[in-house]
Amino acid sequence: MPQRPATDRPAFAPRADRPPAAAEPRTGTTGPPRQAADRSHNQRLAALIEEAGFSHAGLARRVDQLGLEHGLDLRYDKTSVTRWLRGQQPRGATPALIAEVFTRRLGRRLGAQDLGLDACAPVYAGLEFAETPAEAVDIVSSMWRKDTGPHSELRRIAFTPAGLVVPSRDWLIGRTDERVAREAPSDQDGQDGQDGRPHRAPAGGLRPPARPLGPGGRVPLQGRRPGAATGRAGIRADAEHPSPHPQREGRGALRVGRGDIAAVRAVGDLFRALDHAYGGGHARQALVRYLESEAEPMLRGRYGEPVGRALFGAVADLTRLAGWTSFDIAAHGLAQRYFVQALRLSQAANDRVYGGYVLVTMSRQAVHLGHGREAVQLTRVAQQGVGTTAPAGLQSLMHAAEARGHGVLGDSRSCTGALVRAERALQAARPGDDQPSWARSFDEAQLAAEFALCYRDLQQWRLSAQHAEKSLRLRSPGYARSRVFSRCVLATARLGMGDVDEACAVATEALRAAAEMRSARAVEYLRDFHRRLAPYRGSPVVRAFEEAARGAGIV
């Protein structure tokens, strides 16, 4: 069960003080009080309850159950529904939860306003697949703004398996956006300044900026306050604060060029290397601030069609990486939302291959959280959507991720079949094949690590140990966190084979390396190994490992 927040307010919803509900007129009163009572009756909600065939108690029970899926401890009953029908407005996330209950029952999307309730941020805020690129920018940029600071509420959002279905489906069946360019009629596609950097666009055609830009045409990083852009998902910044991007849609908007996109790609490579070596907790905040301060002004800047597609692709990669680093610090609900938005940005980029990679990333998170069925479904959607156009590394990764899902489910036959396909796909890669930077980490060493994990889940200890050792031989030191994972898998396999001394020795090496990084996943791997030591607590080597683990704060 995810940790329950102290309030049932959704993390993306702006706080709003509501006046207390008016006292209901006493039974038996006549004249104006009775008319007021009639006007307050929620006819929309009553009609939907009848259409859905809910009893009052049944509706309340479903709202409570849906709340549990999102880490909310709600205690509604049939009298609560009666109050809603009389005009009382439920608070926090409840209107969105009620709307979702009816959506599931009736098979059509309903919002709080359709039920005659006050609108608020949907319970699936951040998990919606935006209809347009502009809406996608509004949604994800609001997430970036709200994710800054050491105590962001977003990191406490619960992961929801149900939130995986709609985005993956919409990606699979959705059409490419017809246009992403943001140009005045007089602009020329792809035109940059003479030095290759963006220049200020000429006046005309767009609204003027609300206030002057910072030095160099960029919005200053310091002293910036959240803006008020609102997306279809209901995610928005506090309206009381001025917009942080005065050039938004104005004629002073930055002109984006190829040099900007190359810089974004280089930043992605830098943060990827930091993540591999030191864990997601080291540079995650810096990455999110970069997205907020640099990527958003570019997305709201001016660019033609080819440059715009490339820009959306580069920002999709950084957004996926923001999700990946969030995943590594166990902010699973936030990571899930970043992945969904990266998937939508990849569609705006018309990059089907990268979209498949994002789905595989989502599958890997689902595996980590024990949702094997959802993990397999995500990889199959990726395979269907990408087809044979993906580079060999991604083809192999898709099959390996599917194998992991089968392994979690204990399906040995399906797992082995997917592993065979993964191995064949990687063998089909030719030396010198052009691989995007995000796909280069999946090589023979990583495939061996996936084999080891699958065999660990299937409790085939000898095969797991062989592949973990192979991965450690092949994996370069720069992938320090992956090496910690492989050591933990090797230690678990050795323990399963009965070699307690060797298992603890390998796990101690992993413990020392993990102390140098900020990775909740590394800690979870070590804790998983520690739990498996329970039958051997009397062994001196086990006691020594436990003492070292306590000293490191692992147990």
Salt bridges, closest charged atoms under 4 A:
GLU24 OE1 - ARG86 NH1 3.24
GLU51 OE2 - ARG108 NH1 2.95
GLU69 OE1 - ARG104 NH2 3.28
ASP73 OD2 - ARG4 NH1 3.81
ASP73 OD2 - ARG75 NH2 2.78
GLU100 OE2 - ARG104 NE 3.39
GLU100 OE1 - ARG109 NH1 2.72
ASP118 OD2 - ARG18 NE 3.96
GLU135 OE1 - ARG232 NE 3.33
ASP138 OD1 - ARG300 NH2 2.89
ASP147 OD1 - ARG155 NE 3.54
ASP147 OD2 - ARG284 NH1 2.81
GLU153 OE2 - ARG15 NH2 3.88
ASP170 OD1 - ARG169 NH2 3.00
ASP177 OD2 - ARG344 NH1 2.93
GLU183 OE1 - ARG255 NH1 2.83
ASP187 OD2 - ARG255 NH1 3.75
ASP187 OD2 - ARG302 NH2 2.56
GLU240 OE2 - HIS241 NE2 3.93
GLU249 OE1 - ARG207 NH2 2.82
ASP260 OD1 - ARG197 NH2 3.26
ASP260 OD1 - ARG218 NH2 2.89
ASP269 OD1 - ARG272 NH2 3.45
ASP275 OD2 - ARG481 NH2 2.75
GLU292 OE2 - ARG224 NH1 3.68
GLU294 OE1 - ARG218 NH1 3.59
GLU296 OE2 - ARG145 NH1 2.97
GLU296 OE1 - HIS245 NE2 2.83
GLU296 OE2 - ARG248 NH2 3.05
GLU296 OE2 - ARG300 NE 2.89
GLU305 OE2 - ARG309 NH2 3.10
ASP317 OD2 - ARG265 NH1 3.97
ASP317 OD2 - ARG272 NH2 2.80
ASP328 OD2 - ARG481 NH1 2.92
ASP328 OD1 - ARG521 NE 2.80
GLU374 OE2 - ARG373 NH2 3.29
GLU402 OE2 - ARG380 NH2 3.32
GLU402 OE2 - HIS406 NE2 3.12
GLU402 OE2 - ARG421 NH2 3.56
ASP433 OD1 - ARG430 NE 3.65
ASP443 OD1 - ARG475 NH1 3.44
GLU444 OE2 - LYS470 NZ 3.35
GLU450 OE2 - ARG364 NH2 3.49
GLU450 OE1 - ARG404 NH1 3.94
ASP457 OD2 - ARG404 NH2 3.57
ASP457 OD1 - ARG456 NH2 2.90
GLU469 OE2 - ARG494 NH2 2.36
GLU509 OE1 - ARG487 NE 3.22
GLU524 OE1 - HIS368 NE2 2.49
ASP528 OD1 - ARG531 NH2 3.78
ASP528 OD2 - ARG532 NE 2.90
GLU546 OE2 - HIS530 NE2 3.16
GLU546 OE2 - ARG537 NH1 2.89
